[in-house]
Protein backbone atom coordinates (compact mmCIF):
# COMPACT_ATOMS: atom_id res chain seq x y z
CA UNK A 1 0.00 0.00 0.00
CA UNK A 2 1.33 3.45 -0.90
CA UNK A 3 0.77 6.45 1.37
CA UNK A 4 0.95 10.14 0.44
CA UNK A 5 0.56 12.80 3.14
CA UNK A 6 -0.46 16.37 2.20
CA UNK A 7 -1.23 19.43 4.34
CA UNK A 8 -4.06 21.41 2.77
CA UNK A 9 -6.70 23.83 4.06
CA UNK A 10 -6.43 22.91 7.78
CA UNK A 11 -6.76 19.22 6.97
CA UNK A 12 -4.01 16.69 7.23
CA UNK A 13 -4.86 14.41 4.33
CA UNK A 14 -3.59 10.91 3.87
CA UNK A 15 -4.29 9.22 0.59
CA UNK A 16 -4.10 5.45 0.69
CA UNK A 17 -3.96 4.95 -3.03
CA UNK A 18 -6.75 2.84 -4.48
CA UNK A 19 -8.51 2.26 -1.15
CA UNK A 20 -9.51 5.21 1.06
CA UNK A 21 -9.13 8.96 1.34
CA UNK A 22 -8.50 9.92 4.98
CA UNK A 23 -8.56 13.49 6.28
CA UNK A 24 -7.66 14.59 9.77
CA UNK A 25 -8.80 17.86 11.33
CA UNK A 26 -7.57 19.24 14.65
CA UNK A 27 -10.43 20.21 16.96
CA UNK A 28 -8.59 21.72 19.93
CA UNK A 29 -5.62 21.56 22.27
CA UNK A 30 -5.82 21.25 26.05
CA UNK A 31 -3.08 21.59 28.65
CA UNK A 32 -2.95 18.77 31.20
CA UNK A 33 -0.82 19.44 34.26
CA UNK A 34 -0.06 17.51 37.41
CA UNK A 35 1.81 18.70 40.47
CA UNK A 36 4.58 16.08 40.17
CA UNK A 37 4.85 15.82 36.37
CA UNK A 38 5.54 18.31 33.57
CA UNK A 39 2.52 19.68 31.71
CA UNK A 40 1.35 17.85 28.60
CA UNK A 41 -0.50 19.22 25.59
CA UNK A 42 -3.40 17.02 24.45
CA UNK A 43 -4.31 17.52 20.78
CA UNK A 44 -7.81 16.31 19.84
CA UNK A 45 -8.75 15.62 16.23
CA UNK A 46 -11.39 13.99 14.10
CA UNK A 47 -10.79 11.84 11.06
CA UNK A 48 -12.96 11.82 7.96
CA UNK A 49 -12.71 8.75 5.80
CA UNK A 50 -14.20 8.81 2.31
CA UNK A 51 -15.08 5.41 1.00
CA UNK A 52 -16.54 4.58 -2.36
CA UNK A 53 -17.91 1.49 -4.04
CA UNK A 54 -16.88 1.72 -7.68
CA UNK A 55 -19.43 -0.89 -8.77
CA UNK A 56 -22.44 0.82 -7.15
CA UNK A 57 -21.18 4.40 -7.40
CA UNK A 58 -21.91 4.93 -3.70
CA UNK A 59 -19.68 7.31 -1.73
CA UNK A 60 -19.93 8.07 1.98
CA UNK A 61 -17.98 9.63 4.82
CA UNK A 62 -17.42 8.00 8.18
CA UNK A 63 -15.83 9.69 11.14
CA UNK A 64 -13.34 8.78 13.82
CA UNK A 65 -11.64 10.60 16.65
CA UNK A 66 -8.18 10.70 18.17
CA UNK A 67 -5.92 12.34 20.71
CA UNK A 68 -2.16 12.90 20.70
CA UNK A 69 0.18 13.94 23.50
CA UNK A 70 2.22 16.58 21.68
CA UNK A 71 5.34 16.22 23.81
CA UNK A 72 5.70 12.43 23.47
CA UNK A 73 3.80 11.71 20.26
CA UNK A 74 1.66 9.09 22.02
CA UNK A 75 -1.53 8.79 19.96
CA UNK A 76 -4.79 6.90 20.16
CA UNK A 77 -7.17 6.80 17.20
CA UNK A 78 -10.53 5.10 16.80
CA UNK A 79 -11.82 5.19 13.23
CA UNK A 80 -15.26 4.38 11.85
CA UNK A 81 -17.10 5.54 14.97
CA UNK A 82 -20.10 7.11 13.21
CA UNK A 83 -21.49 8.41 9.93
CA UNK A 84 -22.87 11.49 11.72
CA UNK A 85 -20.96 14.80 11.65
CA UNK A 86 -22.94 16.02 14.64
CA UNK A 87 -22.24 12.92 16.73
CA UNK A 88 -18.49 12.96 16.11
CA UNK A 89 -18.26 16.63 17.09
CA UNK A 90 -20.22 15.92 20.28
CA UNK A 91 -17.87 13.03 21.07
CA UNK A 92 -14.74 15.10 20.36
CA UNK A 93 -16.04 17.86 22.65
CA UNK A 94 -16.75 15.28 25.36
CA UNK A 95 -13.23 13.86 25.12
CA UNK A 96 -11.61 17.31 25.24
CA UNK A 97 -13.85 18.59 28.05
CA UNK A 98 -12.89 15.63 30.24
CA UNK A 99 -9.17 15.67 29.26
CA UNK A 100 -9.29 12.09 28.02
CA UNK A 101 -5.79 10.78 27.31
CA UNK A 102 -4.65 8.25 24.68
CA UNK A 103 -4.49 5.60 27.42
CA UNK A 104 -8.19 5.85 28.31
CA UNK A 105 -9.74 7.00 25.05
CA UNK A 106 -10.75 3.57 23.71
CA UNK A 107 -12.68 2.74 26.91
CA UNK A 108 -14.44 6.12 26.94
CA UNK A 109 -15.52 5.73 23.29
CA UNK A 110 -16.73 2.16 23.91
CA UNK A 111 -18.86 3.40 26.80
CA UNK A 112 -20.18 6.30 24.69
CA UNK A 113 -21.14 3.95 21.85
CA UNK A 114 -22.98 1.63 24.27
CA UNK A 115 -24.97 4.44 25.91
N, C-alpha and C positions, 0 to 999 in steps of 0.2 A: 504494500500500500504506500502511496506517495503522499506526503503532506506538504502543503504550502501555507505559510502564515503571513497575513497581510494586516497592517493597521490602517483602518479607513473609517472616517466619520464616527469616531467614538466607539467603534466596534472592533474587537479583536477577532478577525475572521480566520478560520482554519478550513481549508478546502481539503477534504479527503477525496481525491480524484476518483470519479466514477461511482461514489457511494453516497456521500452526505455532504451538506454544506452546513458548517457549524459556526455560529457567531457567539461572541461572548461580550456582555456589556456590564461594566462596573456599575453597581447601584450606590454604594457608599463605603466609607471607611470609618472605623470606630477604633478608639484607643482603649486598650485593655491594660490596666495597671494593677499590680499587687504590691504590697509593702516590701516583700522580700525579693521580688524579681523585677528585672527591667521591664518597662512598658513594651507592649506589643501592638502593632497596627493590624487590625483585622479588616480585610478587603472582601466585601460581599459582591457577588456578581450573579447574573443569570446567563444561561446559555439558551440559544435559539437554534434548533436543528431543523433544517429544511429537508424533508424527504419526499421523494417522488417515485411513483410507479410508472415507468415508461409505457408499459402495456396498456394501462387504464387511463393514463394522463392525469392521475390524481396527484396533487401536491398539498402537503400540509406542514405546519410548524408544530413542534412540540418543545416544551420548555423544561429546563433543569435549573439547578441552583448550586452555587459553590461558595466557599470561603477559603481565603489564603492568609497565612500569617506572613506579612511582608518581610519581616526581619529574617525568618528562617526558610521561607519558601514552602512550608508545610501547607498542603492543599487538600481539601476534600471536595468532591464534585459528585452530585447525583443527577444524572440525566434522565430524560423521559419521565418527568414527574407529572406533567399535566399538558393538556392542549389549550388551556385557558390562560390568556395574558393576565387577566385580573387575578386569578388564583396564584400564579407564580410571583406576582408583585406583592401580594398579601403575605405569602410565605417568606419572601426575601426580607420584607419589613419585620416580620416576626423574628427571624433569625438575627437580624441586626439589632433589634430592640432589646433582645435578651442576651446579646454578646455570645452567641453560640460559636464555639471553636470547631476547627476541623475534627478534633477527637470525638465530639459529641453530636456533630451535625447529622450523621446517618440515623441515629436513634430518634432525634427530634423530628426529622422528616418522616420516619416510619410512623411515629405516634400521630403526626399531623394528618397523614394519609388515612390512618385508621379511624380518625375522629369524625 
